């Protein structure tokens, strides 16, 4: 086992590998709309069934992360990422042999999604191990891979289908996804020095204490907070809306005038604006004058309005412009989500807040796309689905009003604590007073005061009146804030 330093040179190699892995993950999971069109053309299946199929990879990605944590804690992040790469590549490659949509549910939906979820967990753990001072930068750079994958796959998938057909495309996707194993191989177990001495421990665990991990996996105490419950419900509506938008945007773009060859350009615009938005919101989120929770909520509202206006401005220019707005504003769910969770549950339960919110995101994604497919089969167009998606996103933002008010109330309570004026008194005349050091605190409105305290307060007040302005006294007024 090599001795490597955190934040060192090899860490940047690991970051590059993770970035490439996330590019593949984003290309597959966030390009569900392109797969939807491909499967509809190839199999002629029901829109609802096809929507379910294309929603499964991202849903299983969220669902598989607890299993990824288990594998990481038992075998290490390198093994977890490698196993995930094999499963994901196998799922995509098996799609070549599919004769009906039911087989694709197993191969493309379940196997591919689980494999990507395991790989994602291992990759994120590797970054957590290899980076300390630059951890925020490393995580931010790796998250760009999701959008980069969407941009690349929006162009590549169409070309592959034209050249090799949908079966050849699935086989090529499987070959590309096998590179996840190569990227995982560079995530070497890390040996570190502990206070100048060699440590035999490998920091290749998600959390070093396995018992603590088990306890975390079943810790549901975060649901005692009403604000967190509303946040989770908000996630359902938000991801329901996004599931509708991402899955059916390419198909709907044909109604706006895009050809089959270039309808992926809409997703490309969405992905590029999402990358730009992540940079902007990351900078705004670090600024002390910006409230991240308010910024998050306002951006969700803007996203909902842009989605809802898509059927109104159904043209090439209108759809490209609105897709850019949606991509820019919706990036807050990646750029500021962790800060929002931290503001709701605090430091001690932050990991629980992140883990417990993922199933709600998965639920929204799983329901959104198929429901839009049902509406399309019923109405014959996507306009109703996009109106509903816009409303759902706005509802998700409205549910965040209570957490915002609660946070402001807590901050108001913290910043408006009582001020105390303490006199440090040195009196030379021992006949008047006995010399002693006294610290006395009185809280405004506190019910803890007793008669003895009131007597001491009265005496101290009398002493203060007689001595604070005395020439022979040494008086220091201190303004203390609790």
LUMZA-787662 format. One record per residue (C-alpha): x negated, y negated, z negated; residue number from 0. Coordinates in pm, 1 decimal. Layout:
<sites>
X_Y_Z_NUM
...
</sites>
This chain:
<sites>
0.0_0.0_0.0_0
-143.1_-333.8_106.7_1
-183.3_-625.5_-127.1_2
-0.1_-919.8_25.8_3
76.0_-1264.4_-108.3_4
420.3_-1416.7_-122.4_5
466.8_-1715.0_108.5_6
156.6_-1585.3_286.1_7
70.6_-1519.0_649.2_8
236.6_-1177.6_677.4_9
555.7_-1325.2_536.3_10
596.1_-1530.1_853.5_11
563.1_-1211.6_1059.0_12
844.1_-1063.2_849.2_13
1049.8_-1379.6_901.8_14
1006.9_-1352.6_1278.2_15
1118.7_-989.0_1266.2_16
1422.7_-1080.0_1057.3_17
1506.8_-1361.7_1299.0_18
1497.7_-1115.9_1590.7_19
1712.5_-870.3_1395.0_20
1971.1_-1136.4_1318.7_21
1974.5_-1236.2_1685.4_22
2080.6_-884.1_1779.2_23
2336.6_-874.4_1498.2_24
2486.6_-1208.3_1597.6_25
2493.2_-1113.2_1963.3_26
2696.1_-799.3_1892.8_27
2926.9_-915.3_1611.1_28
2992.3_-1272.9_1722.5_29
3040.7_-1184.8_2088.5_30
3349.5_-976.3_2019.1_31
3545.2_-1185.0_2268.2_32
3313.5_-1076.4_2550.0_33
3346.8_-711.2_2451.7_34
3724.6_-764.3_2435.9_35
3737.5_-874.7_2799.8_36
3504.9_-593.0_2906.5_37
3708.2_-322.2_2732.4_38
4039.8_-463.6_2853.8_39
3917.6_-458.1_3213.4_40
3759.9_-113.7_3185.3_41
4018.8_75.5_2980.9_42
4335.2_-125.3_3036.0_43
4426.3_-62.9_2673.6_44
4677.7_-244.1_2457.3_45
4564.7_-595.5_2351.4_46
4635.4_-517.5_1985.7_47
4423.9_-199.8_1992.5_48
4141.5_-373.7_2173.7_49
4152.7_-660.6_1924.2_50
4126.0_-415.5_1634.9_51
3829.8_-250.3_1805.6_52
3640.4_-575.4_1863.6_53
3710.7_-698.5_1509.7_54
3565.1_-388.4_1345.8_55
3188.0_-454.3_1386.7_56
3191.4_-782.7_1192.9_57
3435.8_-637.0_937.5_58
3216.4_-333.0_876.2_59
2915.0_-564.0_857.1_60
3067.8_-734.2_552.4_61
3198.4_-408.6_408.4_62
2870.7_-215.7_435.9_63
2659.8_-459.7_233.8_64
2727.3_-286.9_-104.2_65
2607.6_42.8_46.5_66
2305.7_-143.4_176.1_67
2232.1_-265.1_-175.7_68
2246.7_93.3_-302.8_69
2006.3_220.9_-35.4_70
1773.7_-74.1_-92.4_71
1758.1_-13.7_-465.8_72
1694.5_356.6_-417.0_73
1463.5_368.7_-115.4_74
1354.0_10.2_-48.4_75
1443.7_-263.6_197.4_76
1224.1_-123.9_475.0_77
1405.5_210.4_475.8_78
1745.7_41.1_454.6_79
1675.2_-177.2_758.1_80
1534.3_118.7_953.0_81
1833.3_342.6_879.0_82
2072.0_62.8_972.2_83
1895.3_12.9_1304.1_84
1925.5_382.7_1391.7_85
2296.7_396.1_1305.4_86
2379.4_74.6_1496.1_87
2185.8_182.3_1806.6_88
2346.5_526.0_1796.7_89
2694.1_374.2_1776.1_90
2638.8_152.9_2079.5_91
2471.5_426.1_2283.3_92
2756.5_670.7_2219.1_93
2991.0_418.4_2380.4_94
2848.3_531.2_2715.1_95
3032.7_864.1_2674.4_96
3367.3_715.3_2567.6_97
3670.8_830.8_2762.1_98
3933.9_654.6_2554.5_99
3953.1_368.6_2306.5_100
3984.3_598.1_2005.1_101
3625.9_715.2_2048.8_102
3507.1_352.9_2068.4_103
3674.7_284.1_1734.1_104
3434.9_536.3_1580.5_105
3121.5_455.1_1780.4_106
3134.7_82.4_1855.2_107
3353.0_-24.9_1562.8_108
3255.6_184.8_1261.6_109
2905.7_319.2_1332.0_110
2771.0_0.9_1487.3_111
2923.3_-220.3_1217.5_112
2791.9_-8.6_929.3_113
2446.2_8.7_1083.4_114
2428.6_-367.2_1128.4_115
2548.8_-422.4_771.2_116
2275.0_-196.7_631.2_117
2010.9_-363.1_845.1_118
2129.9_-707.3_736.1_119
2104.7_-618.6_367.1_120
1750.8_-487.8_405.1_121
1641.8_-792.6_604.0_122
1777.9_-1040.9_351.7_123
1613.8_-850.7_67.2_124
1280.4_-854.5_250.2_125
1299.0_-1233.3_282.5_126
1380.4_-1259.9_-86.5_127
1067.7_-1057.6_-164.5_128
822.0_-1218.6_76.8_129
920.0_-1579.9_10.6_130
935.2_-1780.9_-307.1_131
856.5_-2148.4_-253.0_132
973.1_-2135.9_110.3_133
1271.9_-1911.2_49.7_134
1530.6_-2172.8_148.5_135
1349.6_-2251.4_472.1_136
1309.2_-1882.7_555.1_137
1676.2_-1807.2_493.3_138
1787.3_-2104.6_700.0_139
1566.6_-2012.9_993.7_140
1684.7_-1652.0_990.0_141
2052.3_-1756.2_992.7_142
1994.1_-1939.2_1321.2_143
1948.1_-1595.4_1475.3_144
2323.9_-1531.1_1459.2_145
2398.8_-1828.7_1679.6_146
2098.5_-1765.7_1901.3_147
2230.5_-1415.0_1962.3_148
2571.0_-1552.6_2054.9_149
2413.9_-1790.8_2304.9_150
2195.7_-1521.7_2465.5_151
2460.0_-1250.8_2477.0_152
2713.8_-1490.5_2627.5_153
2494.7_-1496.6_2937.6_154
2342.7_-1148.0_2929.4_155
2654.8_-935.7_2875.8_156
2826.4_-1063.5_3189.1_157
2518.0_-1000.0_3401.6_158
2476.9_-649.7_3260.7_159
2838.2_-559.7_3332.3_160
2813.0_-681.8_3690.2_161
2490.1_-493.4_3752.7_162
2537.2_-169.6_3558.4_163
2907.3_-149.3_3470.4_164
3051.0_-136.4_3120.2_165
2906.2_207.4_3041.1_166
2558.3_104.9_3148.0_167
2600.5_-211.4_2939.8_168
2676.6_-7.5_2628.3_169
2371.2_212.0_2688.6_170
2146.6_-90.6_2736.7_171
2287.8_-250.4_2424.2_172
2199.3_63.3_2234.3_173
1842.2_47.6_2368.5_174
1809.8_-317.6_2266.1_175
1950.3_-243.9_1921.0_176
1691.1_31.4_1867.7_177
1440.9_-254.3_1836.4_178
1584.3_-311.3_1488.4_179
1377.6_-10.7_1382.1_180
1061.7_-170.3_1520.5_181
1137.4_-495.4_1341.3_182
1201.9_-305.1_1016.9_183
863.7_-131.4_1039.8_184
673.7_-455.7_974.9_185
857.2_-515.4_644.4_186
579.0_-356.7_442.3_187
628.3_-283.3_72.2_188
472.2_-569.8_-118.5_189
215.5_-520.7_-396.5_190
145.6_-827.3_-607.2_191
-86.7_-928.2_-887.5_192
74.5_-999.3_-1221.3_193
-128.8_-1249.5_-1427.2_194
-450.8_-1151.9_-1253.5_195
-398.7_-776.7_-1296.4_196
-300.8_-523.2_-1034.7_197
63.6_-428.8_-1047.0_198
167.5_-87.0_-923.1_199
525.6_-198.5_-884.7_200
661.7_-244.2_-535.0_201
883.2_-548.1_-499.3_202
1105.7_-381.1_-248.3_203
1419.4_-372.6_-454.1_204
1719.2_-604.1_-414.8_205
1721.1_-644.5_-791.9_206
1447.9_-478.7_-996.1_207
1672.5_-349.7_-1271.6_208
1894.4_-77.5_-1127.5_209
2125.3_-74.6_-1425.5_210
2176.2_-445.7_-1383.2_211
2263.9_-391.3_-1017.9_212
2524.8_-132.4_-1109.0_213
2668.8_-367.9_-1361.7_214
2678.8_-645.9_-1104.3_215
2856.9_-429.7_-848.7_216
3154.1_-381.1_-1081.1_217
3151.1_-722.1_-1247.2_218
3485.8_-883.5_-1168.0_219
3473.2_-1150.4_-1437.7_220
3452.6_-1419.9_-1170.2_221
3820.4_-1359.2_-1099.1_222
3905.6_-1508.2_-1436.9_223
3845.2_-1848.2_-1277.9_224
4144.1_-1981.8_-1086.6_225
3910.5_-2188.5_-869.6_226
3730.0_-1875.6_-751.0_227
4056.3_-1695.7_-675.1_228
4169.0_-1989.6_-461.7_229
3831.2_-1992.6_-290.0_230
3867.8_-1622.0_-202.0_231
4220.5_-1673.6_-70.1_232
4086.3_-1966.3_130.0_233
3827.3_-1730.8_281.3_234
4106.6_-1504.5_407.5_235
4276.6_-1791.3_592.3_236
3948.8_-1935.6_720.6_237
3820.9_-1605.1_857.9_238
4165.0_-1518.3_994.8_239
4144.6_-1836.5_1199.5_240
3789.1_-1774.7_1310.2_241
3870.1_-1414.4_1399.0_242
4140.2_-1537.1_1634.7_243
3921.7_-1807.7_1785.9_244
3601.2_-1612.8_1849.7_245
3776.6_-1299.5_1972.9_246
4014.7_-1463.5_2218.7_247
3828.3_-1778.6_2325.8_248
3663.1_-1615.4_2630.9_249
3995.8_-1472.1_2752.1_250
4176.1_-1800.5_2693.4_251
3904.1_-1991.0_2879.8_252
4015.9_-1826.5_3204.1_253
4348.2_-2007.7_3166.5_254
4150.9_-2331.6_3150.5_255
3984.5_-2263.4_3485.6_256
3671.5_-2066.6_3398.2_257
3581.0_-1778.1_3626.3_258
3502.1_-1429.7_3503.3_259
3132.9_-1493.2_3562.8_260
3097.5_-1809.8_3355.4_261
3357.7_-1791.5_3077.1_262
3073.4_-1700.0_2840.1_263
2956.3_-2060.4_2868.5_264
3223.0_-2162.2_2618.0_265
3067.6_-1935.9_2356.2_266
2726.6_-2072.1_2452.5_267
2839.4_-2428.8_2379.6_268
2991.6_-2309.5_2052.9_269
2667.4_-2138.5_1949.9_270
2438.9_-2431.1_2036.6_271
2656.1_-2680.6_1846.7_272
2667.4_-2439.8_1553.6_273
2287.9_-2438.1_1536.7_274
2277.1_-2819.4_1546.2_275
2544.9_-2835.5_1277.9_276
2350.4_-2607.1_1046.3_277
2052.6_-2840.7_1059.5_278
2267.2_-3149.9_998.4_279
2472.2_-2998.5_716.0_280
2165.4_-2852.8_548.1_281
2018.1_-3202.8_530.2_282
2345.6_-3356.0_410.8_283
2388.3_-3084.8_150.2_284
2049.7_-3173.7_-0.6_285
2141.6_-3541.0_-31.3_286
2250.9_-3630.9_-385.9_287
2523.0_-3871.2_-269.3_288
2714.5_-3601.1_-80.8_289
2952.8_-3368.9_-261.7_290
2905.2_-3033.4_-89.3_291
3250.0_-2903.5_-180.4_292
3425.1_-3210.5_-35.9_293
3202.4_-3194.6_273.4_294
3289.4_-2825.6_312.0_295
3663.6_-2889.3_281.7_296
3675.0_-3187.1_517.5_297
3476.5_-2993.4_778.0_298
3720.1_-2700.5_759.2_299
4006.6_-2943.3_819.1_300
3827.3_-3086.3_1124.8_301
3768.8_-2730.9_1249.6_302
4137.8_-2647.0_1216.8_303
4239.9_-2958.5_1406.8_304
3995.9_-2882.1_1689.2_305
4123.6_-2523.2_1718.3_306
4486.8_-2635.2_1712.8_307
4424.6_-2894.4_1985.0_308
4271.2_-2639.4_2223.1_309
4604.5_-2550.5_2394.7_310
4683.2_-2923.3_2428.4_311
4360.7_-3000.7_2618.4_312
4352.2_-2682.4_2823.9_313
4091.3_-2774.1_3083.1_314
3726.6_-2696.1_3144.2_315
3610.2_-3024.6_2993.9_316
3858.3_-3017.6_2707.5_317
3778.9_-2661.2_2606.4_318
3402.3_-2718.1_2622.7_319
3430.7_-3032.3_2410.4_320
3658.2_-2872.8_2150.0_321
3445.0_-2556.5_2138.6_322
3148.1_-2777.5_2056.1_323
3342.9_-2948.1_1775.3_324
3456.4_-2615.8_1631.1_325
3101.7_-2479.6_1642.6_326
2959.3_-2790.9_1477.0_327
3211.5_-2819.5_1192.2_328
3258.9_-2449.6_1125.3_329
2887.4_-2406.2_1053.4_330
2958.0_-2527.9_697.5_331
3067.8_-2172.2_617.7_332
2704.4_-2076.8_664.4_333
2515.5_-2393.9_573.4_334
2707.3_-2492.9_257.2_335
2887.6_-2176.2_149.9_336
2630.0_-2074.5_-109.6_337
2629.5_-2424.2_-258.3_338
3009.7_-2414.8_-282.2_339
3004.9_-2075.8_-455.9_340
2737.8_-2201.4_-693.4_341
2953.2_-2504.2_-778.5_342
3249.1_-2277.9_-858.8_343
3097.5_-1987.9_-1055.9_344
2765.5_-2133.0_-1173.3_345
2417.5_-1985.2_-1185.4_346
2478.7_-1679.3_-1404.2_347
2756.8_-1538.3_-1186.8_348
2634.2_-1660.0_-849.8_349
2545.5_-1310.9_-719.5_350
2886.6_-1183.9_-829.8_351
3055.9_-1474.3_-654.6_352
2880.3_-1402.7_-326.3_353
2944.4_-1029.3_-342.4_354
3308.3_-1050.7_-447.3_355
3394.6_-1305.9_-178.2_356
3271.8_-1090.0_114.1_357
3569.4_-846.7_115.3_358
3805.6_-1142.1_155.0_359
3606.0_-1267.8_453.3_360
3618.6_-918.9_602.5_361
3994.9_-900.6_547.2_362
4053.1_-1226.0_732.2_363
3842.4_-1113.6_1028.1_364
4010.4_-775.9_1041.9_365
4361.4_-924.2_1049.1_366
4305.9_-1232.5_1266.9_367
4200.9_-1082.7_1598.8_368
4460.1_-801.7_1612.0_369
4740.2_-1035.7_1508.1_370
4647.2_-1270.3_1791.9_371
4650.4_-968.7_2024.4_372
5001.6_-888.1_1905.1_373
5115.8_-1244.3_1971.7_374
4961.5_-1230.2_2319.3_375
5141.7_-904.9_2395.5_376
5465.4_-1062.5_2271.2_377
5444.8_-1410.5_2425.1_378
5215.5_-1348.5_2724.6_379
4978.0_-1636.9_2637.5_380
4723.5_-1739.8_2375.9_381
4866.1_-2082.2_2292.7_382
5067.5_-1956.2_1993.6_383
4763.4_-1773.8_1857.6_384
4547.2_-2085.3_1871.2_385
4813.5_-2301.0_1709.5_386
4842.0_-2044.2_1431.3_387
4464.0_-2027.4_1397.0_388
4443.2_-2405.2_1356.4_389
4716.7_-2404.1_1091.2_390
4548.0_-2116.9_908.1_391
4218.1_-2305.9_894.9_392
4388.6_-2616.1_755.8_393
4564.9_-2404.9_491.0_394
4224.7_-2265.5_394.3_395
4094.0_-2619.6_345.2_396
4400.8_-2725.5_144.0_397
4339.1_-2438.9_-98.2_398
4003.2_-2598.8_-177.3_399
4164.1_-2912.1_-320.6_400
4208.7_-2756.1_-664.9_401
3841.2_-2647.6_-688.4_402
3737.8_-3001.3_-588.0_403
3957.2_-3160.5_-855.0_404
3837.2_-2912.3_-1114.5_405
3474.4_-2982.2_-1027.2_406
3528.1_-3358.4_-1051.1_407
3700.9_-3313.0_-1386.5_408
3407.4_-3110.6_-1515.7_409
3157.4_-3368.3_-1393.8_410
3365.0_-3649.9_-1544.2_411
3371.9_-3464.6_-1874.4_412
2996.0_-3410.6_-1861.7_413
2895.9_-3764.0_-1761.5_414
3129.6_-3937.9_-2006.5_415
2994.9_-3790.9_-2327.0_416
2972.6_-4029.5_-2621.3_417
2667.6_-4243.9_-2671.4_418
2499.0_-4249.6_-3007.6_419
2301.5_-4532.4_-3164.1_420
2050.4_-4406.6_-3418.8_421
1855.3_-4631.5_-3651.3_422
1520.4_-4506.1_-3775.1_423
1487.9_-4687.8_-4103.7_424
1181.6_-4740.4_-4321.4_425
1264.9_-4922.6_-4642.0_426
994.1_-5023.4_-4884.4_427
1225.6_-5100.2_-5173.4_428
1265.4_-4756.0_-5333.3_429
1502.3_-4902.6_-5594.6_430
1757.9_-4968.9_-5320.5_431
1729.6_-4652.9_-5114.8_432
1566.9_-4312.9_-5131.2_433
1340.7_-4275.3_-4829.2_434
1458.0_-3988.2_-4605.1_435
1488.9_-3893.4_-4235.7_436
1847.3_-3850.1_-4128.7_437
1997.8_-3754.4_-3797.3_438
2366.3_-3804.8_-3782.0_439
2597.9_-3743.2_-3484.8_440
2962.8_-3828.6_-3464.6_441
3159.9_-3712.8_-3162.9_442
3450.8_-3925.9_-3054.0_443
3779.4_-3741.6_-3097.2_444
3612.3_-3441.6_-3262.5_445
3816.5_-3250.6_-3513.5_446
3504.3_-3123.2_-3691.4_447
3472.4_-3424.9_-3923.7_448
3524.6_-3357.7_-4293.7_449
3544.7_-3578.4_-4596.4_450
3179.2_-3528.6_-4683.5_451
3076.4_-3635.0_-4337.4_452
3295.1_-3941.9_-4358.0_453
3134.8_-4037.9_-4691.8_454
2787.3_-3999.0_-4541.4_455
2899.4_-4201.8_-4241.5_456
3022.0_-4482.1_-4466.6_457
2697.6_-4487.3_-4662.6_458
2489.7_-4486.1_-4346.1_459
2696.7_-4772.0_-4209.8_460
2637.3_-4973.8_-4526.6_461
2266.9_-4895.2_-4509.5_462
2258.7_-4996.8_-4145.4_463
2431.1_-5329.6_-4219.5_464
2183.1_-5412.2_-4492.4_465
1863.9_-5289.7_-4330.2_466
1886.3_-5302.6_-3952.6_467
1839.9_-5679.9_-3958.7_468
1597.4_-5683.9_-4254.0_469
1255.5_-5833.6_-4184.6_470
1080.7_-5571.3_-4394.2_471
1245.3_-5281.3_-4216.7_472
1119.6_-5083.7_-3923.2_473
1423.1_-5037.7_-3699.5_474
1433.5_-4851.3_-3368.9_475
1759.2_-4830.2_-3178.1_476
1781.6_-4521.7_-2960.1_477
2057.2_-4464.9_-2707.3_478
2115.5_-4095.5_-2675.3_479
2335.5_-3915.5_-2423.9_480
2441.2_-3564.0_-2478.2_481
</sites>
